[in-house]
Amino acid sequence: MSREEFSQLPLHQKIKTLYLEGTFVVGIRYYRHKVNLYLLENEYIEVFYNHKKDRIDKIDFLERDHSRMKFYLDQIKL
């Protein structure tokens, strides 16, 4: 599945795809979210879960040059 195809999926389908086809890497706390990092094919994808509102606020690709990458570097291989 390409980045464009994944990006066009509705939220519930993104969740299902990550659950069935992705590999959970690590979870971190980031401001008011718990962020779970998944590997789907060769792409890292973050799932931002807002525990106070009990909902997923965002699912998005993590660019390899993003500053948040430093939180994951001890857990991933680039």
Backbone hydrogen bonds, N-H to C=O, Kabsch-Sander energy under -0.5 kcal/mol:
donor,donor_aa,acceptor,acceptor_aa,energy
6,F,2,S,-2.5
7,S,3,R,-2.8
8,Q,4,E,-1.5
9,L,5,E,-0.6
9,L,6,F,-1.2
13,Q,10,P,-0.8
14,K,10,P,-2.0
15,I,11,L,-2.3
16,K,12,H,-1.9
17,T,13,Q,-2.5
18,L,14,K,-2.6
19,Y,15,I,-2.4
20,L,16,K,-2.5
21,E,17,T,-3.0
22,G,17,T,-0.8
22,G,18,L,-1.2
23,T,39,L,-2.2
25,V,37,L,-3.3
26,V,37,L,-1.0
28,I,35,V,-2.6
30,Y,33,H,-2.8
33,H,30,Y,-2.1
34,K,49,Y,-2.7
35,V,28,I,-3.0
35,V,33,H,-0.6
36,N,34,K,-0.6
36,N,47,V,-2.2
37,L,26,V,-3.2
38,Y,45,I,-2.9
39,L,23,T,-2.4
40,L,38,Y,-0.5
40,L,43,E,-3.0
41,E,39,L,-0.5
43,E,40,L,-2.2
45,I,38,Y,-2.8
46,E,60,D,-3.2
47,V,36,N,-2.3
48,F,46,E,-0.5
48,F,58,K,-3.2
49,Y,34,K,-2.9
49,Y,47,V,-0.8
50,N,48,F,-0.5
50,N,55,R,-3.1
51,H,49,Y,-0.9
54,D,50,N,-0.9
55,R,50,N,-1.7
57,D,48,F,-2.5
57,D,55,R,-0.6
58,K,48,F,-1.1
60,D,46,E,-2.2
62,L,44,Y,-2.7
63,E,61,F,-0.7
66,H,63,E,-1.8
69,M,66,H,-1.6
70,K,67,S,-1.2
71,F,68,R,-1.7
72,Y,69,M,-1.6
73,L,69,M,-1.1
75,Q,72,Y,-3.0
76,I,72,Y,-0.9
